[in-house]
Amino acid sequence: MSRIALVNPAATQGEAGQVLEQIHGAFGVIPNMFRAVANSPAALSSMWGSFGALGGGTLGARLGEQIAVAIADRNDCEYCLAAHTALGRKAGASAQEMAAAQAGESSDPKTAAALKFALAVVENRAHIRDADVAGLRAAGFSDGEIVEIMAHVALNLFTNYVNVAFQVPVDFPGVKLRVK
């Protein structure tokens, strides 16, 4: 059971109501995470705007979802792991690719470098080394793409923390966290 109310979209007006309508249009439903965040119209607009901006970024949906599952697993966020595994499959990643990403791994060197970097940022609370950034450049990422990876990390920390702290009920097909 959620620690905060899940907003009833039918009873929501104003800015939050408009954003929830956009979310419904994108998903066909309004996932519980957005219903929880809708308690704050500003937080909801920020989160949804970030998803939209990064969805139109240069990294592509597939890599964004792979980063998301790696971070979700590291933060024990069952909600985000389930949601982003489903979204990653929709973006063209195989079940095996998503399972590997959950472990922070990929057979593609460029994806592997991005996952390694994202997890280093999370694990070290952004106190990364020069070698971490150099590894991304060696894999072919531009400075703009490196900043975009960081934006994905930040957005996923926000969503992980919302879902874990508030115990938002998972409304996507479940995916097991890895045993650490």
trRosetta pair geometry for C-beta under 8 A, 3 or more apart (Angstrom, degrees):
i j d omega theta_ij theta_ji phi_ij phi_ji
1 167 6.8 35 82 115 40 125
1 169 7.2 -3 -107 -58 25 110
2 5 7.2 117 103 -115 126 8
2 6 5.6 115 27 -43 162 96
2 32 7.3 -156 -68 177 134 119
2 36 6.1 -147 -153 -97 141 116
2 166 5.7 11 -162 152 85 93
2 167 5.7 -179 -119 89 39 78
2 168 5.4 29 -108 -108 106 48
2 169 6.1 -82 -48 -14 91 85
3 165 7.3 -89 45 137 143 62
3 166 4.6 -133 48 -151 100 57
3 167 5.2 95 -21 31 94 101
4 36 5.8 99 79 -153 108 92
4 39 6.0 -66 156 -32 129 159
4 166 5.0 -45 16 -146 102 122
5 36 7.8 160 91 -122 40 60
5 39 6.4 121 65 -86 91 118
6 32 5.7 -50 -126 -148 134 83
6 35 4.0 35 -170 126 86 123
6 36 5.6 -42 -104 -68 70 67
6 168 7.6 111 -88 -138 107 87
6 169 7.8 -49 -58 28 145 104
7 11 7.7 -139 178 70 78 93
7 12 5.5 54 160 -70 121 131
7 16 7.1 -72 161 158 167 136
7 20 7.6 -117 101 -83 125 146
7 35 4.9 -158 46 -168 73 70
7 36 7.5 -177 0 -77 85 15
7 38 4.0 -95 31 88 149 121
7 39 6.0 -168 -52 -63 112 61
8 11 4.3 43 89 24 112 109
8 12 6.7 175 87 -28 56 91
8 35 7.9 45 -68 -151 21 114
9 12 5.4 -59 -144 25 36 119
9 17 7.4 121 -165 -129 67 68
9 20 4.7 -170 -130 157 104 144
9 21 8.0 142 -173 -63 117 57
9 24 7.0 108 -171 -57 160 128
9 30 5.2 132 -57 14 144 163
9 35 6.9 -82 -48 -106 90 96
9 38 7.6 -94 -90 -138 71 178
12 16 5.1 -89 180 108 121 107
12 17 4.3 174 120 -82 81 81
12 20 5.8 70 85 14 142 152
12 38 6.2 -30 -123 166 157 134
13 16 7.6 55 76 62 27 87
13 17 4.5 -17 -131 -21 18 149
14 17 5.6 107 49 15 44 103
14 18 7.2 -85 127 -5 32 96
14 41 6.6 -54 114 -99 115 150
15 18 5.8 -58 -151 35 31 110
15 19 6.4 25 156 -15 66 107
15 41 4.3 84 84 -171 115 132
15 44 7.8 147 125 75 95 116
15 45 6.3 -34 162 -59 119 126
16 19 5.8 -57 -147 39 32 108
16 20 6.2 33 155 -20 67 107
16 38 4.8 106 -167 -162 119 90
16 41 4.1 -105 -53 -99 93 88
16 44 5.5 80 -123 51 83 156
16 45 8.0 -99 -88 -42 56 87
17 20 5.7 -54 -144 37 30 111
17 21 6.5 35 153 -23 63 102
18 21 5.7 -51 -154 30 32 114
18 22 6.8 33 149 -18 63 102
19 22 5.5 -51 -154 33 38 113
19 23 6.4 39 148 -19 67 103
19 38 7.5 -176 82 -111 114 94
19 41 7.4 148 13 -150 134 75
19 44 5.2 138 97 136 153 114
19 45 5.7 -127 -78 -85 149 66
19 48 5.2 171 -165 22 115 163
20 23 5.4 -50 -146 36 37 114
20 24 6.3 42 152 -21 66 102
20 30 5.6 10 -163 -118 93 141
20 34 6.6 145 -112 142 77 120
20 35 7.8 67 -121 -91 120 62
20 38 6.0 27 -69 -106 116 140
20 44 7.6 -29 -55 -178 78 145
21 24 5.6 -50 -148 35 32 114
21 25 6.5 36 151 -21 62 104
22 25 5.5 -54 -152 35 32 115
22 26 6.5 28 152 -18 65 106
22 48 6.7 97 89 180 126 143
23 26 5.7 -57 -150 36 33 109
23 27 6.1 -5 165 12 69 113
23 30 5.3 74 106 -121 118 82
23 31 7.4 -107 169 24 123 81
23 34 5.1 148 -161 -174 167 170
23 48 6.4 -96 -69 -113 102 126
24 27 6.6 -73 -133 55 24 86
24 28 7.1 8 -177 -168 59 5
24 29 6.7 -53 -130 178 71 7
24 30 5.2 -36 -76 -59 84 89
27 30 7.0 133 65 -88 129 29
27 31 6.2 -96 -178 -27 173 94
29 171 7.8 -127 125 136 140 132
30 34 5.5 -109 -176 79 86 123
30 35 5.8 102 130 -58 110 95
31 34 5.4 90 68 10 78 99
31 35 7.3 -144 105 -5 40 92
31 83 6.7 58 -149 -113 157 128
31 171 5.8 179 -144 69 72 119
31 172 7.3 0 -127 -48 120 98
32 35 5.2 -57 -146 38 40 115
32 36 6.3 41 155 -22 71 101
32 79 7.6 -106 76 -139 111 127
32 168 5.1 156 125 176 111 103
32 169 5.4 -118 -154 66 172 77
32 170 7.6 -139 42 -111 138 11
32 171 4.8 130 -11 -4 110 125
33 36 5.8 -55 -154 33 31 110
33 37 6.4 21 154 -11 66 109
33 79 6.2 131 -69 160 113 137
33 83 7.3 -32 -7 -56 140 160
33 159 6.5 24 -171 -154 145 96
33 162 6.4 90 -156 109 94 127
33 163 5.8 -37 -107 -79 107 103
33 168 5.4 87 -91 143 61 163
34 37 5.7 -56 -140 44 35 107
34 38 6.1 52 154 -39 65 101
34 44 6.7 79 -161 -136 78 101
34 47 7.5 -167 -111 100 77 135
34 48 7.3 61 -126 -72 115 104
35 38 5.6 -42 -147 18 29 121
36 39 6.7 -31 173 -6 43 108
36 162 6.4 142 104 169 128 110
36 163 7.9 138 53 -92 156 57
36 166 5.6 135 -170 115 142 152
36 168 4.9 -90 -29 -101 153 120
37 40 6.7 -64 179 49 60 86
37 43 5.2 -130 -171 118 93 110
37 44 4.8 139 124 -86 98 74
37 47 5.6 -16 168 14 162 154
37 162 6.0 -11 -74 -152 100 152
38 41 7.3 24 -161 -85 58 52
38 44 4.9 51 -99 -81 53 144
39 43 7.7 2 70 51 72 129
40 43 3.7 58 89 14 120 111
40 44 6.4 168 87 -14 62 83
41 44 5.6 -57 -144 39 31 113
41 45 6.2 31 159 -19 67 107
42 45 5.9 -55 -146 37 28 109
42 46 6.3 30 154 -20 63 108
43 46 5.6 -55 -148 37 31 114
43 47 6.2 28 157 -18 66 107
44 47 5.9 -56 -145 38 28 107
44 48 6.1 18 162 -10 66 112
45 48 6.1 -58 -137 44 26 104
45 49 5.8 29 161 -21 63 114
46 49 5.9 -60 -144 39 22 111
46 50 6.4 22 157 -20 61 107
47 50 5.9 -58 -152 34 28 110
47 51 6.6 28 153 -17 64 103
47 155 7.5 121 -141 -150 66 91
47 158 6.6 -160 -104 127 96 134
47 159 7.1 112 -144 -77 119 89
48 51 5.7 -50 -150 34 35 112
48 52 6.4 34 152 -18 65 107
49 52 5.6 -56 -149 38 32 112
49 53 6.1 30 156 -19 67 107
50 53 5.8 -53 -140 38 31 109
50 54 6.1 20 164 -8 66 110
50 151 7.3 -161 -158 173 102 102
50 155 4.8 178 144 -106 135 120
50 158 7.8 77 59 49 163 150
51 54 6.3 -64 -144 45 24 101
51 55 5.9 31 156 -27 63 112
51 155 7.1 145 -70 -168 60 143
52 55 5.6 -55 -144 33 26 115
52 56 6.7 9 160 -4 60 107
53 56 6.3 -72 -159 44 28 99
53 57 6.9 51 142 -52 63 96
53 151 7.9 -84 106 162 115 145
54 57 4.9 -24 -154 -11 45 127
54 59 7.7 -17 -173 42 85 116
54 64 6.1 131 148 -126 113 140
54 148 7.0 140 -130 -164 86 92
54 151 5.9 -170 -91 119 114 118
54 152 6.0 130 -153 -83 144 77
54 155 6.4 -98 -16 -8 155 161
55 61 6.4 24 -140 -89 74 93
55 64 7.4 -120 -95 52 51 173
57 60 7.8 -100 88 -23 79 27
57 64 7.5 119 55 -70 121 128
57 148 5.0 144 -176 -148 142 134
57 151 7.7 171 -85 74 156 137
58 144 6.7 56 24 120 148 113
58 145 5.8 -92 89 -93 123 88
58 148 6.2 -164 46 -22 91 171
59 63 4.7 -111 164 79 100 128
59 64 5.7 118 100 -54 121 85
59 114 7.7 123 -145 -135 124 153
59 145 6.2 125 -75 -147 88 91
59 148 5.4 -174 -28 124 116 132
59 149 6.9 127 -87 -73 147 69
59 152 7.2 -54 52 -43 163 139
60 63 5.2 81 69 17 91 99
60 64 6.8 -157 97 -8 44 94
60 91 7.6 130 153 -178 88 124
61 64 5.5 -62 -147 40 32 116
61 65 6.1 28 159 -19 69 107
61 87 7.4 -115 176 157 108 98
61 91 3.9 -148 114 -125 111 131
61 92 8.0 102 83 19 106 96
62 65 6.0 -60 -152 36 26 106
62 66 6.5 25 152 -19 63 107
62 88 6.6 82 -142 -149 56 74
62 91 4.4 -175 -77 132 64 119
62 92 5.5 -52 -85 61 123 97
62 93 5.2 140 -149 -49 98 100
63 66 5.5 -52 -146 36 36 114
63 67 6.4 40 154 -20 66 101
63 111 6.1 -141 -115 -115 94 90
63 114 6.1 13 -169 95 116 166
64 67 5.8 -53 -152 34 30 111
64 68 6.4 33 149 -23 63 107
64 91 7.8 -160 55 -117 92 171
64 152 5.5 -147 -135 -119 78 132
65 68 5.2 -50 -147 34 36 118
65 69 6.6 32 157 -17 67 100
65 84 5.0 171 -154 -174 78 89
65 85 7.8 140 172 -87 110 19
65 87 5.0 -159 -112 101 128 96
65 88 3.4 179 133 -82 136 84
65 91 5.4 169 3 26 142 145
65 93 6.6 -150 86 7 125 139
65 98 7.5 -41 131 -113 109 100
65 101 7.8 67 115 119 70 164
66 69 6.2 -52 -147 34 31 104
66 70 6.6 33 153 -19 62 106
66 88 6.2 108 -60 -126 59 131
66 93 6.5 156 -66 -95 99 159
66 97 7.1 -64 -99 151 117 95
66 98 7.0 -131 -103 -113 73 56
66 101 3.7 -119 -154 -131 85 148
66 106 6.8 32 -174 -75 146 130
66 111 6.1 -13 111 -164 163 115
66 114 7.6 79 94 94 117 121
66 115 6.4 -74 140 -77 105 111
67 70 5.9 -59 -153 35 31 112
67 71 6.4 23 155 -12 67 110
67 101 7.6 -72 -42 -173 24 119
67 114 6.3 -75 -79 142 106 109
67 115 6.5 -152 -100 -98 61 65
67 118 4.9 173 -147 -85 98 169
67 149 6.8 -167 -109 -148 152 79
67 152 4.8 47 104 136 151 138
67 153 7.0 -92 170 -69 123 64
67 156 6.8 -150 126 -27 92 153
68 71 6.0 -62 -148 41 28 106
68 72 6.0 30 156 -23 66 110
68 80 6.3 -129 172 171 97 107
68 84 3.7 -148 111 -135 127 156
68 87 7.7 6 67 68 152 126
68 88 7.5 -160 57 -56 111 110
68 152 7.1 -101 -60 179 76 104
68 156 5.1 -167 -121 -104 69 129
69 72 5.4 -50 -138 37 34 115
69 73 6.3 35 161 -20 66 103
69 80 7.7 -174 -100 133 45 86
69 81 5.8 80 -139 -133 76 64
69 84 4.9 -159 -61 104 78 119
69 85 5.7 87 -101 -70 129 73
69 88 6.4 -37 -27 -29 129 149
69 98 5.9 97 -7 -167 173 82
69 101 5.0 79 70 110 119 107
69 102 4.7 -65 148 -84 112 71
69 175 8.0 -43 -138 109 114 158
70 73 6.2 -57 -153 34 26 107
70 74 6.5 23 152 -16 61 110
70 101 5.4 -94 -51 165 93 74
70 102 6.4 -166 -85 -127 48 20
70 103 7.6 -47 -115 65 82 19
70 104 4.8 96 -142 -88 116 65
70 115 5.0 167 -72 -149 164 98
70 118 6.0 98 88 92 133 127
70 119 5.7 -89 155 -63 120 104
71 74 5.6 -57 -147 39 33 112
71 75 6.1 12 159 -2 68 113
71 77 7.9 2 120 31 74 127
71 80 7.5 -49 93 126 89 144
71 118 6.2 -85 -59 152 103 117
71 119 7.3 -155 -83 -88 64 65
71 122 5.7 171 -126 -69 89 152
71 153 6.5 166 -89 -132 145 64
71 156 4.3 85 86 129 151 140
71 157 7.0 -92 178 -63 135 62
71 160 6.5 -119 136 -46 100 142
72 75 6.1 -70 -144 50 26 97
72 77 4.3 -97 -151 68 76 103
72 78 7.9 139 170 -67 109 9
72 79 7.9 -131 -147 73 121 55
72 80 3.7 -153 -108 99 122 107
72 81 4.1 180 128 -64 132 70
72 84 6.1 176 -17 32 146 132
72 102 7.7 -53 70 -128 96 81
72 156 6.9 -99 -52 -172 75 114
72 160 6.0 -166 -109 -96 60 109
73 76 7.5 29 -174 -75 31 34
73 77 7.9 -81 -49 43 20 72
73 81 5.9 90 -67 -100 68 121
73 102 4.7 107 -46 -172 146 79
73 103 7.3 -58 104 -73 166 34
73 104 7.9 -129 69 -37 129 83
73 177 5.8 150 -137 -144 74 77
73 178 5.5 39 -166 13 126 102
74 104 7.6 63 -58 -60 113 116
74 119 6.1 167 -66 -130 152 92
74 122 5.5 91 110 117 150 148
74 123 7.0 -96 -166 -65 139 86
75 80 7.7 25 70 48 118 137
75 122 7.2 -103 -52 -168 99 135
75 157 7.4 158 -72 -121 155 60
75 160 4.2 41 100 178 154 146
75 161 7.7 -77 -178 -60 144 60
75 164 6.6 -116 149 -37 102 148
76 164 6.6 85 91 -112 86 130
76 177 5.9 23 -130 -129 64 157
77 80 4.2 22 121 28 125 109
77 81 6.1 153 93 -20 69 87
77 159 7.5 101 175 116 158 79
77 160 4.0 -114 -53 -137 153 85
77 163 5.3 85 -155 81 106 124
77 164 5.3 -88 -99 -52 83 104
78 81 5.6 -57 -143 38 30 114
78 82 6.2 29 160 -18 66 107
78 163 7.7 -144 58 144 62 125
78 170 5.6 -72 123 -65 102 138
78 174 7.1 -11 -179 -141 109 87
78 175 7.6 175 -156 64 69 70
78 177 6.3 -80 -86 -43 79 106
79 82 6.2 -64 -156 37 25 106
79 83 6.2 14 156 -12 65 113
79 159 7.9 -133 101 157 112 93
79 163 3.8 -130 46 -163 141 145
79 164 7.8 -143 20 -53 111 57
79 168 5.5 35 -87 80 158 104
79 170 4.9 -152 -101 -94 66 82
79 172 7.6 105 -161 25 56 109
80 83 5.6 -56 -136 43 33 108
80 84 5.6 17 170 -7 71 114
80 156 6.7 109 -169 -155 150 87
80 159 5.5 116 -92 120 124 112
80 160 5.3 -58 -2 -87 152 72
80 163 5.9 -179 -30 31 90 156
81 84 6.6 -61 -134 45 19 97
81 85 6.1 24 162 -24 59 112
81 102 6.8 60 -144 -124 105 113
81 175 4.9 -131 136 76 101 116
81 177 6.4 -160 -31 -84 172 73
82 85 6.0 -57 -146 32 23 111
82 86 6.7 18 158 -13 60 108
82 170 5.2 78 30 -161 157 123
82 172 4.0 152 137 83 106 110
82 173 6.2 -174 -162 80 102 44
82 174 5.4 -51 -102 -118 126 33
82 175 4.9 177 -91 13 60 92
83 86 6.1 -64 -159 38 28 107
83 87 6.2 19 152 -12 67 112
83 170 8.0 -141 -40 -146 86 85
83 172 4.7 166 -82 -13 57 158
84 87 5.2 -51 -136 44 40 111
84 88 5.8 49 157 -27 68 102
85 88 5.7 -51 -145 34 27 114
85 89 6.6 30 154 -19 60 103
85 98 5.1 103 -138 170 78 140
85 102 7.4 7 -87 -68 108 118
85 172 7.8 146 55 136 90 133
85 173 7.9 -97 88 80 116 93
85 175 4.7 101 2 -50 161 157
86 89 5.9 -54 -153 33 31 111
86 90 6.5 31 149 -17 63 107
86 172 5.1 -130 -5 -169 143 124
86 173 6.2 125 -75 37 118 97
87 90 5.4 -53 -149 38 36 115
87 91 6.2 34 151 -19 66 107
88 91 5.5 -57 -146 39 33 111
88 93 4.4 -34 162 45 94 132
88 97 7.5 -149 156 101 122 100
88 98 4.7 134 100 -100 141 115
88 101 7.2 -155 -144 52 160 152
89 92 7.9 143 -179 7 28 9
89 93 6.1 -83 -87 69 36 77
89 94 7.7 37 -119 -147 76 14
89 95 6.8 19 -100 -75 113 65
89 98 6.4 -42 -58 -37 79 148
93 97 4.2 -125 -172 90 96 128
93 98 5.2 114 120 -54 125 87
93 101 7.4 -15 -175 -10 154 140
94 97 4.6 100 51 4 77 101
94 98 7.1 -146 93 -2 43 84
95 98 5.9 -57 -150 39 31 109
95 99 6.3 32 152 -19 66 107
96 99 5.7 -53 -144 37 31 111
96 100 6.3 33 155 -19 64 106
97 100 5.7 -53 -147 37 31 112
97 101 6.3 32 153 -20 64 106
97 106 6.9 36 -152 -126 82 89
98 101 5.5 -50 -144 36 33 113
98 102 6.5 45 151 -28 63 99
99 102 5.5 -45 -153 25 33 118
99 103 7.1 22 151 -7 61 103
100 103 5.9 -64 -159 43 36 105
100 105 4.5 -90 -179 87 87 91
100 106 5.6 121 124 -90 123 47
100 107 7.2 -28 175 -19 170 78
101 104 7.2 45 -171 -82 37 17
101 105 7.1 -123 -80 60 27 48
101 106 6.2 31 -81 -70 75 98
101 111 7.5 -70 -96 164 101 119
101 115 6.2 -144 -142 -101 72 139
102 175 7.5 -140 -99 151 148 131
102 178 6.3 149 137 -35 108 114
103 178 6.1 104 -90 -74 80 158
104 115 4.9 160 -159 153 59 115
104 116 6.7 95 173 -83 105 51
104 119 4.9 6 -122 -42 131 154
105 112 6.4 0 -158 -118 46 94
105 115 6.8 -130 -45 100 13 154
106 109 7.9 -154 97 -57 99 12
106 111 3.8 -71 112 102 168 114
106 112 4.3 -144 56 -64 90 72
106 115 6.0 140 -8 0 110 139
107 112 7.6 151 9 -50 4 117
108 111 4.1 61 80 18 111 112
108 112 6.4 178 84 -16 54 86
109 112 5.5 -55 -142 37 31 115
109 113 6.4 34 158 -23 65 103
109 139 5.9 -161 136 -132 90 99
110 113 5.8 -51 -152 31 30 111
110 114 6.7 29 151 -17 62 104
110 139 4.8 141 -116 167 59 108
110 140 5.7 -43 -108 49 115 115
110 141 7.3 139 -156 -50 95 88
111 114 5.7 -55 -151 36 35 111
111 115 6.3 32 154 -17 68 107
112 115 5.8 -56 -146 39 30 109
112 116 6.2 33 155 -21 65 108
112 139 7.8 -159 69 -120 76 142
113 116 5.7 -53 -145 36 29 113
113 117 6.3 29 156 -18 63 107
113 135 5.4 -168 -147 144 103 94
113 136 5.5 149 151 -102 116 52
113 138 7.4 -163 -122 74 149 84
113 139 3.5 -131 15 -45 165 161
113 141 7.1 -154 109 -14 128 121
114 117 5.8 -57 -149 37 29 111
114 118 6.2 29 155 -20 65 108
114 136 6.9 77 -87 -119 57 99
114 139 7.4 -139 -37 104 71 155
114 141 7.1 127 -80 -68 92 141
114 149 5.6 -144 -149 -118 94 132
115 118 5.7 -53 -143 36 31 111
115 119 6.3 25 160 -13 65 109
116 119 6.2 -62 -149 41 25 106
116 120 6.3 29 152 -22 63 108
116 132 7.8 -154 125 -141 94 83
116 135 6.7 -68 93 128 131 148
117 120 5.6 -56 -148 34 31 113
117 121 6.5 33 154 -21 65 102
117 128 7.5 29 -155 -133 75 149
117 132 5.6 123 -122 178 80 94
117 133 7.6 87 -130 -87 124 40
117 135 6.6 -174 -69 82 101 114
117 136 5.3 26 -64 -63 153 113
117 146 7.8 -94 167 -140 160 84
117 149 6.1 32 99 142 129 149
118 121 5.8 -52 -155 31 31 112
118 122 6.6 26 151 -14 64 106
118 149 6.1 -120 -72 175 93 103
118 152 6.9 -48 -114 94 127 109
118 153 5.1 -170 -144 -84 85 106
119 122 5.6 -53 -145 39 37 110
119 123 5.8 29 160 -15 71 111
120 123 6.0 -57 -134 44 27 105
120 124 5.7 -5 173 10 65 118
120 128 5.3 79 131 -115 115 103
120 129 7.9 -80 177 20 139 83
120 132 5.0 -151 108 -127 159 135
121 124 6.7 -74 -135 53 16 88
121 125 8.0 14 169 -157 51 4
121 126 5.4 21 -158 -94 80 55
121 128 6.0 -31 -87 -55 64 122
121 132 7.9 144 -55 164 73 148
121 150 6.8 176 -117 -118 162 76
121 153 5.0 -5 94 -155 144 163
122 125 7.7 12 -179 -72 25 40
122 153 6.5 -146 -57 -156 88 110
122 157 7.1 -178 -112 -82 95 106
124 127 4.6 -116 154 62 103 77
124 128 5.9 132 78 -75 140 55
128 132 4.1 -86 179 51 116 154
128 133 6.9 112 120 -35 130 85
129 132 5.0 116 57 -10 70 96
129 133 8.0 -145 97 6 49 79
130 133 6.2 -61 -162 41 40 103
130 134 6.0 39 145 -21 72 112
131 134 5.2 -54 -138 42 36 116
131 135 6.2 47 157 -31 66 99
132 135 5.9 -48 -154 24 27 114
132 136 7.3 25 148 -14 57 100
133 136 5.8 -52 -159 32 39 111
133 137 6.6 37 147 -16 68 104
133 146 6.5 51 -142 -154 87 147
134 137 5.6 -54 -149 39 37 111
134 138 6.1 39 152 -22 68 106
135 138 5.7 -52 -144 36 30 113
135 139 6.5 28 154 -18 62 107
136 139 5.7 -59 -151 38 32 110
136 141 4.3 -45 166 48 93 134
136 145 7.7 -168 169 101 119 101
136 146 5.2 110 122 -101 152 104
136 149 7.2 -133 -128 19 144 159
137 140 7.8 101 -180 -30 30 9
137 141 6.2 -87 -86 64 35 77
137 146 7.6 -18 -61 -62 74 134
141 145 4.3 -131 -162 92 90 125
141 146 5.3 113 135 -60 124 80
141 149 7.3 -7 -156 -23 153 132
142 145 4.8 97 51 8 74 101
142 146 7.0 -130 98 -7 40 87
143 146 5.5 -51 -148 33 34 115
143 147 6.5 35 154 -17 65 102
144 147 5.8 -54 -151 36 32 109
144 148 6.4 33 149 -20 64 106
145 148 5.3 -52 -147 36 36 116
145 149 6.5 44 151 -24 65 96
146 149 5.7 -45 -153 28 33 113
146 150 6.8 35 147 -17 61 102
147 150 5.5 -52 -155 35 37 115
147 151 6.6 42 146 -22 66 100
148 151 5.4 -46 -149 31 38 115
148 152 6.7 42 150 -19 64 98
149 152 5.6 -51 -155 33 35 113
149 153 6.6 39 146 -21 65 101
150 153 5.4 -49 -151 32 37 115
150 154 6.4 37 151 -19 66 103
151 154 5.7 -51 -147 36 34 112
151 155 6.3 33 155 -17 66 105
152 155 5.9 -55 -145 38 30 109
152 156 6.2 24 158 -14 65 111
153 156 6.0 -65 -149 41 26 106
153 157 6.4 29 154 -22 64 105
154 157 5.8 -52 -149 31 30 112
154 158 6.7 33 152 -19 62 104
155 158 5.6 -55 -156 33 34 115
155 159 6.5 23 153 -11 68 106
156 159 5.7 -52 -140 42 37 106
156 160 5.9 41 157 -22 68 106
157 160 5.7 -53 -141 38 28 112
157 161 6.1 26 160 -18 64 109
158 161 6.1 -62 -148 37 23 107
158 162 6.5 25 155 -20 62 107
159 162 5.7 -51 -147 33 33 114
159 163 6.3 23 160 -12 66 110
160 163 6.1 -67 -150 43 27 104
160 164 5.9 14 162 -9 68 114
161 164 6.1 -57 -132 44 27 103
161 165 5.5 18 172 -11 66 118
162 165 6.5 -64 -136 43 15 102
162 166 5.9 -21 176 17 57 120
162 168 6.8 19 132 -20 84 134
163 166 6.8 -67 -126 53 16 88
163 167 7.8 63 171 -105 50 10
163 168 4.6 -78 -130 36 68 115
164 167 7.5 12 -177 -72 26 49
170 174 6.2 82 122 -92 148 81
